[in-house]
Amino acid sequence: MARKLRVRVDHLLCVGNAMCETFAPNVFRLNDDRQSEAVNPEGDPEAQILEAAENCPMSAIIVEDAETGEQLFP
């Protein structure tokens, strides 16, 4: 069974290049300010979410295990 994730985007860092949408299109969307938001943390597999976080040029995506609080990225 897949673990539940908590996915957040630091809007102080996000520049809205939408790379995250390329890797996890069901999790991330750009908001009206053209910054990414995690709209559905269960929308794509964990591997895709972590790949999106790893490819964010600003390291603005934080991924945690929702049950334990363990930080998976960064």
N, C-alpha and C positions, 0 to 999 in steps of 0.2 A: 504494500500500500504506500502510495506517495505521501511524503510529509507535506504538511501545510506550510506555506511560506508567507512571510510578511515582506512586502516589497514597497519601498519608498523611494522618492526622487527628491534630492536636495535641490530646491529651486534657487538657492544662492549659487549653485554650481552649473545647473543645466543651461545649455545654450540653444537647445531646441533643434539639434541637427537630425533628430529622428532615427539615429542608428538603432536604437532599442526597438523601434517598430519593425525594423527589418528582421531582427532575430526573434522577437516575441510579439507578433502583431495582435494577438488576442489579449495581451496583458497591458501594453502601453498605447497611449493616445496623446497627441499634442492638445493642450488646452487652448483657450482663447488668447493666452499670452505667448503661444508658441513654445511652451515648455512641456516636457513630458510628464505624464501622470500614470501611475499604476492603477488602472481601472478594474482589473480582474486578475488577482494574483494566482488564480487557478486556471487561467485561460490557455496556458501553454505548459509543456513539460518543464520540470526543474532545470534540465540541462539547457534548454533554450533561454530560460530566464537568466541563468548564470552567464550564458554566452552574451546575452544582451548587456548585462552589467559589465562584463569584462571588456566589451568593445565600446563602451561609452568613453568618448575622448576626454571627458571631464571627470570621470569616476563619480558621477552624481547619483548612481543607483546603489541603494543599500538593500541587501537581501538577508533576511533572518529566518531561522526556524521559528514558526509562530508559537509552537508549544514550549520549546526550551529557551528561546531568546538567543540561541547561538547565532552569531553573525557569520554568514556564509560568504558574503562579499561586501565591501572590500576586505 
